[in-house]
Amino acid sequence: GPGVGGNVANNFNGGGGGHGGRGGNSFWGAVGGVTYGLTVGPTSLGSGGGAGYLPGAGGGALKLSATGGTITINGTLSANGAPSGDGRGGKGAGGAIWVASGTLLGPGTIQANGAGTGDEGGGGGGGHIDLSSATYNFTGTVQALGGSGRAGSGLTGTINFPAGYFTTWTPTTSLTLGQGQTFGDVTVNHGITL
């Protein structure tokens, strides 16, 4: 994809792939990949990491539609990036998940995370998730996290919730926020980390 991680030719070292979040730089200075793709109706694939003998591939793209019906996630629905096959390769960026219609239910996990292992290659950036067209009754976890890297972790991707979802909201678990979220009232309970 257009956010493929950069590389340093002499030591086969690669930056993480970018997508919804920028890819992390490598330990030896290879630049992470750039952001691209749509936050509403995303269909782009995550980019792969740079260099290494076996850089990680980017995540795929999923579109789910159940007009007038329900989509229940009890397990894990993922479009995650892949780790590299060696320590020096950049990690893959998360892909895209788009729930285009229907009522979203279940206690499962929806994720488009960048890959990371904490070694020399850069971590992959998070992907794009769009749930804005669904009737949102989901009680599970939604993630578009950047992957870890020894020198540079990938940045968080994007998650698009239905309009009004965050008007008044009380988190019940710890939450990591990326850039650009707008909230009305947020109540932070004791023991919760934002």
Backbone bond lengths (Angstrom), bond angles and torsions (degrees), N, CA, C in turn:
res aa  C-N    CA-C-N  psi(-1)  N-CA   C-N-CA  omega(-1)  CA-C   N-CA-C  phi
1 G - - - 1.439 - - 1.517 111.41 -
2 P 1.317 117.42 174.64 1.466 121.94 -177.33 1.524 114.28 -68.08
3 G 1.337 118.60 -10.32 1.458 121.55 179.84 1.513 113.50 -105.80
4 V 1.341 117.30 26.71 1.463 119.94 -179.24 1.526 110.26 -58.86
5 G 1.334 116.25 141.57 1.453 120.72 179.50 1.512 112.57 -67.34
6 G 1.342 116.79 151.44 1.455 121.97 177.55 1.520 110.66 -77.28
7 N 1.336 115.45 178.90 1.457 118.66 179.44 1.516 111.77 -145.49
8 V 1.315 114.99 159.70 1.459 123.44 172.81 1.519 105.24 -113.73
9 A 1.322 115.66 110.56 1.462 120.67 -168.56 1.520 114.36 -60.96
10 N 1.321 118.88 -37.99 1.456 119.63 -172.16 1.522 114.66 -71.32
11 N 1.325 118.58 -25.19 1.476 116.82 177.57 1.522 112.53 -124.79
12 F 1.317 116.03 25.68 1.462 120.73 172.46 1.529 111.62 49.36
13 N 1.314 115.94 44.85 1.454 121.91 -173.03 1.518 109.62 -110.58
14 G 1.348 118.99 136.06 1.454 120.24 -173.61 1.517 115.47 -129.18
15 G 1.327 115.03 146.35 1.457 121.62 171.61 1.516 110.38 -78.38
16 G 1.330 116.37 159.21 1.456 121.02 178.80 1.514 112.23 -73.23
17 G 1.323 116.01 152.92 1.454 120.77 177.06 1.522 111.75 -71.05
18 G 1.320 116.72 148.61 1.460 122.33 176.72 1.512 111.29 -106.62
19 H 1.338 116.55 161.63 1.466 123.28 173.33 1.522 107.46 -163.84
20 G 1.339 118.94 -100.25 1.464 120.58 175.29 1.514 111.76 -73.32
21 G 1.328 116.53 -29.20 1.459 123.92 173.90 1.517 108.99 -123.50
22 R 1.313 116.26 151.25 1.458 121.79 179.78 1.529 110.00 -66.32
23 G 1.335 116.86 145.13 1.456 121.70 175.27 1.518 111.30 -74.17
24 G 1.332 117.26 152.61 1.452 122.18 179.39 1.521 112.38 -79.28
25 N 1.341 115.75 148.26 1.459 120.51 175.24 1.523 109.95 -72.14
26 S 1.311 115.93 154.44 1.466 120.25 179.05 1.525 110.95 -83.49
27 F 1.305 115.34 168.42 1.458 122.59 179.05 1.538 111.31 -59.97
28 W 1.331 117.64 -33.25 1.459 121.72 -177.91 1.526 112.86 -99.88
29 G 1.322 118.29 16.58 1.459 121.43 170.62 1.507 117.73 95.67
30 A 1.314 119.79 6.08 1.463 120.06 174.63 1.522 108.68 -69.70
31 V 1.303 116.97 133.34 1.463 122.55 -173.65 1.530 110.94 -79.32
32 G 1.344 115.14 139.49 1.460 120.42 175.51 1.515 111.98 -71.78
33 G 1.314 116.28 156.76 1.459 122.08 -177.60 1.519 113.20 -72.07
34 V 1.322 115.64 157.32 1.469 123.52 -176.44 1.533 111.84 -83.11
35 T 1.335 115.01 167.04 1.467 120.96 176.41 1.530 110.22 -85.45
36 Y 1.320 115.87 154.82 1.464 122.87 177.89 1.521 107.61 -167.52
37 G 1.312 117.37 174.27 1.464 122.56 174.96 1.516 112.72 94.32
38 L 1.320 115.20 167.73 1.458 123.04 -177.20 1.526 111.55 -90.53
39 T 1.325 116.41 144.39 1.463 120.07 173.11 1.528 111.07 -89.02
40 V 1.324 117.59 -22.52 1.463 122.97 175.73 1.525 107.86 -110.21
41 G 1.320 116.53 121.23 1.459 121.07 -177.89 1.521 113.28 66.05
42 P 1.342 118.14 48.26 1.462 119.55 -177.21 1.532 112.60 -71.44
43 T 1.324 115.52 137.44 1.463 120.86 176.90 1.529 111.93 -134.39
44 S 1.325 116.87 1.58 1.466 120.42 -177.99 1.523 111.07 -77.45
45 L 1.322 115.22 149.05 1.456 121.80 177.19 1.523 109.84 -84.37
46 G 1.330 117.37 152.72 1.455 121.01 173.60 1.525 109.94 -70.48
47 S 1.336 116.47 149.68 1.467 120.87 179.26 1.526 111.06 -86.40
48 G 1.310 114.83 153.15 1.452 121.19 177.16 1.515 111.84 -81.40
49 G 1.326 114.68 164.77 1.450 120.90 176.21 1.518 110.99 -76.47
50 G 1.338 115.78 165.13 1.454 120.72 -179.06 1.522 112.05 -93.60
51 A 1.337 114.84 155.68 1.464 125.90 171.75 1.515 114.86 47.37
52 G 1.336 116.60 -149.00 1.453 120.68 -173.47 1.519 109.59 69.78
53 Y 1.306 116.35 170.02 1.455 119.54 176.52 1.523 110.17 -75.40
54 L 1.314 116.30 -34.84 1.464 121.63 -179.41 1.530 109.78 -139.65
55 P 1.343 118.98 78.57 1.462 119.46 -179.84 1.529 110.73 -64.84
56 G 1.327 116.49 154.24 1.455 121.03 -179.16 1.521 112.70 -75.54
57 A 1.315 116.81 142.97 1.465 122.59 178.14 1.523 110.55 -81.57
58 G 1.327 115.98 152.84 1.462 121.20 175.15 1.518 111.25 -76.44
59 G 1.337 115.81 160.56 1.457 121.99 178.88 1.524 112.49 -72.68
60 G 1.315 115.80 158.51 1.461 122.48 -179.63 1.520 112.60 -81.42
61 A 1.332 116.31 -168.91 1.464 122.42 -179.79 1.524 109.46 -127.78
62 L 1.343 115.97 132.10 1.466 122.17 -179.96 1.521 109.54 -124.47
63 K 1.327 116.45 133.83 1.466 121.32 172.76 1.515 107.03 -123.90
64 L 1.353 116.28 123.58 1.459 122.18 178.22 1.517 109.06 -115.07
65 S 1.330 116.34 134.59 1.458 121.06 179.44 1.520 109.24 -141.82
66 A 1.327 115.84 129.22 1.466 121.33 178.43 1.525 108.23 -140.81
67 T 1.321 117.23 67.18 1.460 122.24 -176.98 1.522 109.85 -55.47
68 G 1.344 115.90 120.18 1.450 121.31 -179.07 1.520 114.13 77.91
69 G 1.315 118.03 -0.65 1.457 122.19 -177.23 1.515 112.09 -120.03
70 T 1.319 115.38 -163.69 1.465 120.70 -178.88 1.523 110.96 -125.43
71 I 1.314 114.19 151.69 1.459 122.92 172.00 1.522 105.33 -121.98
72 T 1.317 116.61 117.06 1.464 121.07 -178.03 1.523 108.91 -112.01
73 I 1.338 115.29 123.19 1.466 121.52 178.51 1.525 107.62 -107.91
74 N 1.331 117.02 104.90 1.460 122.02 176.58 1.523 111.60 -98.13
75 G 1.316 116.91 -25.35 1.461 122.41 179.89 1.513 110.22 -107.64
76 T 1.333 116.22 -131.26 1.459 121.84 -179.02 1.520 110.21 -121.50
77 L 1.323 116.14 126.82 1.459 123.85 172.81 1.520 105.37 -107.40
78 S 1.341 117.65 115.77 1.460 118.43 -173.10 1.523 113.07 -136.33
79 A 1.331 113.17 150.61 1.460 123.47 170.82 1.530 106.12 -135.84
80 N 1.326 115.21 55.65 1.461 121.78 -174.85 1.521 111.99 -80.34
81 G 1.340 115.28 151.66 1.454 120.92 171.55 1.522 109.85 -72.58
82 A 1.323 115.81 161.88 1.464 121.26 -178.59 1.532 110.79 -103.10
83 P 1.346 116.55 147.90 1.468 118.90 175.12 1.527 110.31 -72.79
84 S 1.325 116.07 164.65 1.463 119.61 177.38 1.529 109.27 -78.00
85 G 1.323 114.82 159.35 1.453 119.80 178.98 1.516 113.39 -81.55
86 D 1.324 116.24 -10.13 1.458 121.22 174.63 1.527 107.92 -137.87
87 G 1.301 118.55 168.68 1.464 121.49 -175.37 1.501 115.43 -68.80
88 R 1.336 117.97 -20.76 1.459 119.96 -174.14 1.520 114.38 -90.99
89 G 1.295 118.16 -21.91 1.454 120.95 -177.02 1.519 112.52 -70.96
90 G 1.340 115.87 146.55 1.456 120.72 175.08 1.519 110.83 -67.33
91 K 1.329 116.44 151.81 1.467 121.97 -179.09 1.535 109.82 -91.45
92 G 1.328 115.78 153.96 1.454 121.21 -177.55 1.524 113.12 -77.41
93 A 1.327 115.91 147.68 1.465 122.74 176.51 1.529 110.48 -80.07
94 G 1.330 115.76 154.13 1.457 120.48 173.40 1.518 110.95 -63.96
95 G 1.310 116.52 152.93 1.463 122.43 -179.58 1.518 112.23 -89.95
96 A 1.344 116.53 -138.23 1.465 121.90 -175.96 1.521 110.70 -133.95
97 I 1.339 115.91 139.95 1.463 122.45 172.66 1.520 107.25 -130.45
98 W 1.335 115.64 126.31 1.456 121.91 -178.08 1.528 108.33 -129.35
99 V 1.335 116.68 114.14 1.462 121.73 172.54 1.520 105.59 -95.12
100 A 1.338 116.55 101.68 1.458 122.35 -168.85 1.523 113.90 -82.56
101 S 1.331 118.26 -25.38 1.466 120.92 179.33 1.519 109.19 -164.71
102 G 1.328 114.65 166.69 1.458 120.56 178.11 1.514 112.16 102.23
103 T 1.330 114.68 176.12 1.460 122.03 176.90 1.516 107.95 -98.75
104 L 1.334 116.03 124.07 1.454 122.02 -178.33 1.519 109.41 -94.46
105 L 1.346 115.72 121.51 1.463 122.86 -176.97 1.524 110.32 -128.76
106 G 1.335 114.82 168.68 1.453 120.61 169.79 1.512 114.37 113.28
107 P 1.338 115.58 163.18 1.462 122.21 -178.78 1.531 113.59 -102.90
108 G 1.314 117.40 14.72 1.457 120.91 -171.47 1.515 114.52 -80.03
109 T 1.333 115.21 -151.86 1.462 122.65 -177.16 1.524 109.45 -132.42
110 I 1.332 115.31 133.62 1.458 122.54 174.34 1.525 105.93 -117.88
111 Q 1.347 117.55 122.88 1.458 118.18 -175.93 1.518 113.05 -145.93
112 A 1.331 114.03 142.22 1.464 123.63 172.39 1.523 106.02 -133.63
113 N 1.327 115.31 66.01 1.463 122.24 -173.75 1.522 111.83 -89.89
114 G 1.339 115.49 147.46 1.452 120.80 169.99 1.522 109.21 -76.48
115 A 1.323 116.34 150.41 1.462 121.11 179.85 1.527 110.11 -81.29
116 G 1.317 115.67 153.68 1.457 120.73 177.20 1.510 110.96 -163.97
117 T 1.319 115.51 148.42 1.460 120.10 178.55 1.515 112.63 -137.86
118 G 1.332 117.99 -4.88 1.448 120.00 179.07 1.517 114.81 80.59
119 D 1.345 118.54 11.04 1.463 119.25 178.10 1.533 110.26 -98.59
120 E 1.333 119.28 -159.69 1.457 122.21 -168.86 1.527 115.34 -66.52
121 G 1.318 118.79 -33.14 1.463 121.00 179.41 1.527 110.84 -71.30
122 G 1.333 116.18 150.96 1.464 120.91 179.42 1.516 112.24 -70.33
123 G 1.340 116.38 150.46 1.455 121.72 176.72 1.514 111.88 -75.16
124 G 1.329 116.41 149.44 1.459 121.23 178.34 1.516 112.06 -77.00
125 G 1.330 116.75 146.95 1.461 121.53 176.28 1.522 111.33 -74.84
126 G 1.327 116.61 156.01 1.457 120.91 175.38 1.521 111.14 -68.14
127 G 1.321 115.77 161.33 1.461 120.86 -178.36 1.517 113.44 -93.86
128 H 1.329 116.30 -154.44 1.464 123.99 178.66 1.533 108.96 -117.86
129 I 1.337 117.16 132.26 1.463 122.60 173.34 1.521 107.82 -127.55
130 D 1.333 117.13 127.42 1.468 121.71 178.04 1.521 109.66 -122.53
131 L 1.334 115.23 113.12 1.463 122.74 177.85 1.524 110.76 -114.10
132 S 1.333 117.21 10.71 1.464 122.08 -169.24 1.522 114.65 -68.40
133 S 1.314 118.24 -22.00 1.470 120.68 -179.36 1.518 112.89 -93.31
134 A 1.319 117.74 -4.16 1.465 121.87 -178.65 1.523 110.69 -90.34
135 T 1.332 115.11 154.48 1.460 120.06 165.59 1.515 104.50 -80.51
136 Y 1.333 116.60 115.49 1.466 121.24 -165.62 1.516 111.08 -96.49
137 N 1.348 115.63 101.73 1.459 122.29 173.38 1.528 110.10 -122.51
138 F 1.305 115.68 24.51 1.468 122.97 -177.80 1.527 109.32 -75.83
139 T 1.335 116.88 136.83 1.471 120.84 -179.11 1.529 112.13 -113.13
140 G 1.316 117.02 5.74 1.458 120.91 -175.92 1.515 113.84 -91.45
141 T 1.328 115.23 -154.04 1.460 124.29 -174.91 1.520 109.77 -108.21
142 V 1.342 116.07 137.51 1.466 122.00 176.57 1.530 107.05 -123.50
143 Q 1.345 116.93 126.87 1.461 121.22 -175.38 1.524 111.87 -136.81
144 A 1.339 114.98 140.29 1.464 122.78 169.34 1.531 106.48 -139.68
145 L 1.320 115.51 59.50 1.462 122.61 -172.15 1.516 112.03 -84.40
146 G 1.335 115.55 150.60 1.448 121.04 171.26 1.519 110.09 -81.57
147 G 1.327 116.76 148.69 1.456 121.53 179.78 1.519 112.26 -85.70
148 S 1.319 115.99 155.03 1.461 121.18 -178.06 1.531 111.50 -79.39
149 G 1.320 115.12 153.51 1.461 123.26 174.12 1.517 107.98 -146.98
150 R 1.314 116.68 153.27 1.468 120.37 -176.80 1.528 111.99 -57.96
151 A 1.327 117.24 -41.05 1.463 120.80 179.69 1.517 111.94 -107.81
152 G 1.317 117.84 -33.30 1.455 120.41 -175.14 1.519 112.43 -143.35
153 S 1.318 115.70 117.50 1.466 120.79 175.65 1.516 109.83 -87.52
154 G 1.334 116.50 150.71 1.453 120.50 173.89 1.519 110.35 -69.77
155 L 1.329 116.36 153.57 1.460 121.20 179.91 1.528 111.39 -89.36
156 T 1.315 114.80 157.61 1.460 122.04 -179.77 1.520 110.88 -61.30
157 G 1.339 116.50 141.85 1.454 122.24 176.73 1.518 111.35 -84.89
158 T 1.331 116.91 -152.76 1.463 121.62 -176.04 1.521 111.07 -117.70
159 I 1.339 115.33 145.01 1.466 122.77 172.60 1.511 106.47 -131.92
160 N 1.324 116.61 123.75 1.452 122.36 -177.76 1.533 108.42 -110.84
161 F 1.338 116.44 110.16 1.465 122.45 179.63 1.525 110.33 -93.18
162 P 1.344 118.52 164.99 1.461 120.72 176.41 1.527 111.78 -60.30
163 A 1.338 116.03 150.09 1.463 121.56 178.59 1.527 109.74 -56.89
164 G 1.317 116.00 136.04 1.460 121.27 178.02 1.511 114.54 85.71
165 Y 1.339 118.22 -6.42 1.465 120.21 -177.21 1.519 112.12 -61.94
166 F 1.317 117.46 -36.76 1.458 121.29 -177.86 1.524 113.48 -100.10
167 T 1.317 118.84 21.38 1.463 119.80 179.36 1.517 110.68 -61.27
168 T 1.302 117.76 -53.10 1.461 122.99 172.04 1.516 106.27 -132.71
169 W 1.314 115.67 125.01 1.453 118.47 -170.67 1.516 109.77 -147.80
170 T 1.332 116.22 135.12 1.460 122.04 176.38 1.517 108.03 -120.29
171 P 1.353 117.67 107.01 1.463 118.74 179.39 1.519 111.29 -68.06
172 T 1.317 115.57 145.66 1.465 120.87 178.92 1.525 111.78 -112.40
173 T 1.316 116.88 -7.88 1.465 121.49 176.05 1.523 108.10 -137.23
174 S 1.321 116.42 166.60 1.462 120.41 178.36 1.525 109.87 -63.18
175 L 1.333 116.52 149.47 1.450 121.82 -173.11 1.517 109.83 -139.77
176 T 1.328 116.58 134.99 1.452 121.97 173.68 1.517 107.77 -106.60
177 L 1.322 116.38 124.57 1.455 121.20 -177.85 1.519 110.81 -106.01
178 G 1.321 116.63 139.65 1.449 121.28 171.86 1.513 109.21 -89.87
179 Q 1.312 116.51 -159.50 1.456 120.87 -179.17 1.525 110.05 -88.53
180 G 1.330 116.70 151.59 1.449 121.69 168.93 1.514 117.16 89.84
181 Q 1.330 120.84 7.38 1.454 120.91 177.11 1.531 109.50 -81.57
182 T 1.327 115.93 141.65 1.455 121.85 177.01 1.513 107.90 -121.39
183 F 1.334 116.97 130.15 1.454 122.20 -177.00 1.516 110.03 -125.82
184 G 1.338 115.50 154.13 1.453 121.55 168.08 1.521 107.66 -85.19
185 D 1.320 118.22 -108.79 1.454 122.56 177.28 1.523 110.17 -93.69
186 V 1.324 116.27 132.53 1.459 121.77 176.12 1.516 107.77 -125.33
187 T 1.325 117.46 125.95 1.447 122.63 176.06 1.510 108.49 -103.81
188 V 1.332 117.08 124.73 1.450 121.66 -179.55 1.514 108.17 -106.22
189 N 1.334 116.17 113.26 1.456 121.50 179.80 1.516 111.34 -79.79
190 H 1.321 116.42 158.68 1.456 121.71 176.94 1.529 110.64 -56.71
191 G 1.314 116.54 131.22 1.459 120.62 178.08 1.515 114.71 93.15
192 I 1.341 117.74 -6.11 1.454 122.12 179.42 1.529 108.43 -95.10
193 T 1.328 116.72 138.29 1.458 121.70 178.62 1.525 109.16 -114.38
194 L 1.317 116.02 127.00 1.467 120.55 174.88 1.522 109.11 -104.87
